[in-house]
Amino acid sequence: MHHYYNTHYDTYSDALVQVRGVSIHPVNIIATITQFNSTRDRDMHDFTLALIGGLMIGAAAVLLMAAHGRIMGVSGIVKQLLPPLANDWQWRALFVVGVLIAPLATLLITGDYPAVEITKNPAVLLIAGLVVGVGTSLGNGCTSGHGVCGMSRLSIRSIVATVVFMLTAIVTVYVVRHL
C-alpha cells in the first residue's frame, strides 16, 4: 500500500499537511482569503460564493482523509460525539466547532454574514430534522459522506444513496410548493 500523504506537527500553529508533495498550511490559506477579500468586488455573485464553498468542502474532505484517514460524513462525525464517545472525539469536536463558526469565514470573504431566512414553523423544522436524522441512520450516511466523499471514490452504494437523496428532495419540493 502506497501512502501519498504524511502529516507533520511541530506545534499547533505549525500544522502542515502534505498531499502528494503539495504542502498545505493554515497560514497560507488565511493569507489567500485575506488577499482575496481585499482585492475582490464587494458585490460577489452567489455562484462565486457557491463555488468557493464547494472548493472549501472538497478541500476539507481531502484534508480529513489525508490527516486522519476518515471520510467527512457529518452525520457520522456528530454521531460519534454522542455517548459513548469515540476514542478520537477531539478532532470530531473541532470539526463541529469549525462548522459552527464557518459564517465567520463568510464574513471575512464577503464582509457580511450569510443571509438566512427561516419561513417555516419551528415545530415543522424540528420534525424535519428528526426525519433527516433517521434517514441518515438508515442510509448509513448523509449527503456529505455519500455525495461528496463516497461519489468521489466511485462507491456504488454512495452513488445510489445520492440519487435517492436528490430524487426525494425534488419530490419533496414539488409536493410542498405545488400541492
C-alpha positions, -999 to +999 in steps of 0.1 A: +000+000+000+014+034-010+009+064+013+005+096-007+004+118+023+021+125+055+015+148+084+039+169+105+030+188+136+058+208+153+033+229+173-004+235+170+003+267+149+027+248+126+002+221+115+012+211+080-003+185+057+014+173+026-008+156-001+012+141-030+040+165-023+019+197-021+022+214+013-010+230+027-005+253+057-033+271+075-014+304+075-012+302+036-049+296+034-058+325+057-034+348+038-050+338+005-085+345+018-074+379+032-058+389-001-089+377-020-111+398+004-090+430-001-090+428-039-124+415-048-156+433-058-179+437-028-209+425-049-197+390-053-222+368-073-239+340-054-224+315-079-189+326-069-197+320-032-212+286-040-180+277-060-158+289-031-179+269-006-177+238-028-140+241-031-137+245+007-158+214+013-138+194-012-105+206+004-118+198+039-128+163+027-093+157+012-075+171+043-096+150+067-088+119+046-051+128+044-047+137+080-069+111+097-079+086+071-115+094+077-144+102+054-160+136+060-196+124+067-211+150+091-238+126+105-211+100+113-188+126+129-216+140+150-230+106+159-196+096+174-198+127+197-228+112+215-224+088+244-205+066+244-178+090+230-154+077+203-118+074+213-110+101+187-137+126+198-113+156+199-109+160+161-147+154+158-155+182+183-131+205+165-148+197+132-182+206+146-169+238+161-154+246+126-188+241+110-205+263+136-180+292+132-180+289+093-201+320+090-171+340+102-152+328+071-181+342+050-178+374+069-140+376+061-146+369+024-177+389+017-178+415+045-212+402+056-228+372+073-247+347+051-283+356+047-306+331+065-344+333+063-365+307+081-401+309+070-414+276+083-429+268+117-402+257+142-422+226+150-421+216+113-383+222+112-379+200+143-399+171+128-380+175+095-347+174+114-357+142+132-368+126+099-334+136+083-316+121+113-335+088+110-328+088+072-291+093+077-291+065+102-310+041+078-288+052+048-256+048+067-246+084+060-256+118+048-251+139+017-216+149+028-205+113+033-222+098+003-225+127-021-190+143-016-168+115-003-185+084-015-191+095-050-156+108-054-144+073-045-169+059-071-187+039-044-218+023-060-237+024-026-229+062-023-240+069-059-273+051-053-278+069-020-271+103-036-296+096-064-322+087-038-314+118-018-318+140-049-350+124-061-365+126-026-356+163-024-371+170-058-403+153-050-405+169-015-400+204-030-427+198-056-452+185-031-446+213-006-447+241-032-475+228-055-499+205-036 
